[in-house]
Amino acid sequence: MTTLYRMLRQLEKDGLVRSVWEAQAGGPARRVYTLTDAGRSLLDAGAGYLERYRHAIDTFFGTYGATAKRKERRG
């Protein structure tokens, strides 16, 4: 858990998230984190990269699987 909160503090310091304390009825306040516009842009860029990477891997295994099936039928 300490690693998670350390990372959240760093993300906030970097301007990628912001946090506010939110009061709880009958309990202690809790810290709520939200993405900033910069954080959303970085997340979107990372997701786009991962989507392209997934497509490349899917293409590879599609080609590999088709090649393996042809070899299997031959012999």
Secondary structure, DSSP 8 states (H G I E B T S, - for coil): -HHHHHHHHHHHHTTSEEEEEEEETTEEEEEEEEE-HHHHHHHHHHHHHHHHHHHHHHHHHHHHHHHHHHHHHH-
